[in-house]
Amino acid sequence: MRIFCASIATETNTFSPLRTDFSDFQESFYAPPGQHPVTPTLCSAVFTEGRLRAAKEGWDLIEGTATWAEPGGLVNRETYEQLRDEVLGQLRAAMPVDGVILGLHGAMVAQDYLDCEGDLLAHVRELVGPDVVIGTSFDPHSHLTALRVDNSDIIVAFKEFPHTDFVETGRAVVDLVLRTLRGEIKPTKAVFDCHMIEVLPTSREPMRSFIDRAKDMEGTGDILSVSFIHGFMAGDVPDLGAKVIVTTNNNPAEAKQIARNLGVELFGFRGATRPTFLKPEDALDQALASDAKPIVLTDVWDNPGGGVPGDSTILLRAVMERGLTDYAVGTLWDPMAVRTCFSAGEGAVLPLRFGGKTGARAGSPIDAEVRVKKLERNAWQYFGESIVPLGDCAVIELPGGGEVILNTNRSQSFDPSLFSNMGIDPASKKYLFIKSTNHFYDAFAKIAGEIIYIDVHGPYPSDPKTNGYRHVKRPLWPIVEDPFAASKAS
């Protein structure tokens, strides 16, 4: 048995002032054939899981390229086509193959390509023909299109948000592909469109019990897989929004019924799933009144994991104006300021302008006399089993004692190692300010005395009613109060 494996992944914020090219993939993660590390990345667990099964069972895994770019703006056309054609060329050289397994994200958009993953899968199917089994993993913050469903036999998305189950998802894709190839199952899929876009963290109710119930369904009767696509609010594409995809063993009627039942239930959660997002002043009031330590305060919208730069100064400026001390900020993206700090050296005191460089809605730069407390080349943080590069980083100490980590590789805040790797003991601080919507939760909840979510209006398109989508033609809640009635009317 011969199975080809590859991974091309990023998440595209079509509203972002940034643009994404090949250097962004190289900066974040780029592994040519045979060079994937032992540990998986968010979208490439199919590699490590495929290696385990191939070694155990004696079949051939042919590895193609695995690459990931930190979420950002539109991918330029040349970069997408280069990566697509690179993988297709590797697949062509590997043929004949019995199966193809792809680790994708599902929210990549490039110039002239609104559905990069669908385009890639269509090219793969055209190349290998109708009888080769194609399986793929997706991030739930993606866009499920007919082109993807039609050209894949197996589709499994992470269930958890934060995505703590990306390894289990890779394992499930590999297993279902192998079972299909061995004639043990005949996958049949059904999709239900929930006609909504919402933030759906699984670390809290009602999503927690809902996801646990869906997990329990898998493996019972003919049910092979249940996946939920949350959608990605910052992606202006026709298939934006939440969907349910159910795969059964040769039972299309059951797949359709279960997908519909779960989709209707998920639609019923609209408006009740996200945590309370406080305005900055209210959040700081709550933090100052609390005896907890450390208090983790997350700027949910200036989140590089959503494709924005991550250099907003709005919240930090409010913190400084309040006169807070004993806090650490991780991180603020500013390669220019980092370069200046490295030039000055550890211990140097200098006037520094930092943050607020990439857009009019991220606040103005901060000017302060700072002390360079620590410098680190090629810094990193954990995300589960993955290593996330932060590039060269500098810790600066502000007047009053606050500390800010400046980084050169954009990344959201995943794990307290973000601070400890830079010489800051996160548990010793009264306040930890981070930038993440919910991926931080699993790791930071282990040390946090309290967690506060902050709604800082800035560069991220956080309100579907006012985002001004151009490509979304289907009725979606909350843009339309009753999208199912609107669909019937049209």
Secondary structure by P-SEA (a helix, b strand, c coil): cbbbbbbbbbbbcccccccccaaaaaacbbbcccccccccccccaaaaaaaaaaaacbbbbbbcccccccccccccaaaaaaaaaaaaaaaaaaccccbbbbbccccccccccccaaaaaaaaaaaaacccbbbbbcccccccccaaaaaaccccccccccccccaaaaaaaaaaaaaaaaaccbbbbbbbbbccccccccccccaaaaaaaaaaaacccccccbbbbbcccccccccccbbbbbbbccccaaaaaaaaaaaaaaaaaaccccccccccaaaaaaaaaacccccbbbbccccccccccccccaaaaaaaaaaccccccccbbbbaaaaaaaaaacccbbbbbbbcccccccccccccccccccccccccccccccbbbbbcbbbbbbcccbbbbbbbcccccccccccccccccccccccbbbbbccccccccccccccbbbbbbcccccccccccccccccccccccccccaaaaaaac
